[in-house]
Amino acid sequence: MRDTTIDILLDIGIPAGVKGFSYICDAMELFEADTYYQEGKICILYSEIAKKHNTTSPRVERAIRHAFETAVTKGNQEMVDRYLDKLNTQNSNLLRTLYLRKQQNEHRKSTEVSMCQMGHCAMKQQIYLEAVDKLSEEMELMLSKLMQNMKEGQVIN
């Protein structure tokens, strides 16, 4: 979970050295652990993160805002568009959007894997059927040669 968040934040263009980086990672973990935070309890989220890092809620809020501003202004715009909402840049909206889009991405990946596995089974089935067809053709050819040789009075060892 945290590794995925770190990858996304780095891809978006948030420097790992800014405090907001780790605070956003913590927020994503709290979102995952308890839907209470996703439903708009952002002030309490800041408070929880502040306790963890021995700081204050306003500092957490400011650091997260700075991290998102850095991404929106200097980051990889393609990735920013994929994971953030540039129209509503309030921390609460950006955190929720990031979380939901990260969840969507993970769901798509798991769906692709299962589809790939299903495709893998279909490919195996196709190979098996082709092998059986080839073997059947070869056996029919050998049987017809054997029958022809028996008609001619020759026996093949």
Secondary structure, 3 states (H helix, E strand, C coil): CHHHHHHHHHHHCCCCCCHHHHHHHHHHHHHHHCCCCCCCCHHHHHHHHHHHHCCCHHHHHHHHHHHHHHHHHHCCHHHHHHHCCCCCCCHHHHHHHHHHHHHHHHHHHHHHHHHHHHHHHHHHHHHHHHHHHHHHHHHHHHHHHHHHHHHCCCCCC
